[in-house]
Every structure is written in C-alpha cells, then in structure tokens.
Amino acid sequence: MMQEITAYRCSDGSIHSDEIKAKAYEDDLLGQELDGFLRLFELDITRNQEFKGILCAMRKRPEILKAAQIIISILED
C-alpha cells in the first residue's frame, strides 16, 4: 500500500517534511546570503549591528526581491 506524504522543497533543493522547519531553513539561507552581501561593503560596524541590519532586511522580502532584480539587471547588461 502506498501512502501519500507532504514534503517541502527549499530553494537549494533540500527536502523537509515539516513546513515550519522548511521556512526556518529558508530564513537561514536568506540570512547567510544577506550576511555575505553586507560584508562586500566592508563597513566598519559591529557584528551586532550587522546582525540587526540583516534581521531588519529579512522582514522586507518584497523590497529585497525588487532591489535584487534591479541589481541583477544592471550587472547583466
């Protein structure tokens, strides 16, 4: 007998059986990428300030998406 299951695939292809854990994993991925992007600016700020800025930005996903799309468009031209 086959049993239907529900799974959640994240942006990196990883599979999770729990939606909450999948969303938390996606948040971790986004945080890591934003951290790497922020470090490109070579700002003279504390790690605490970096963390606070990243958390603030993570609450603005539509704005991040729009800015990222514009940046990609500029860089690809």
Residue, then its C-alpha position, 0 to 999 in steps of 0.5 A: m500500500m502506498q501512502e501519500i506524504t507532504a514534503y517541502r522543497c527549499s530553494d537549494g533543493s533540500i527536502h523537509s517534511d515539516e513546513i515550519k522547519a522548511k521556512a526556518y531553513e529558508d530564513d537561514l539561507l536568506g540570512q547567510e546570503l544577506d550576511g555575505f552581501l553586507r560584508l562586500f561593503e566592508l563597513d566598519i560596524t559591529r557584528n551586532q549591528e550587522f546582525k540587526g541590519i540583516l534581521c531588519a532586511m529579512r522582514k522586507r522580502p518584497e523590497i529585497l526581491k525588487a532591489a535584487q532584480i534591479i541589481i541583477s539587471i544592471l550587472e547583466d547588461 
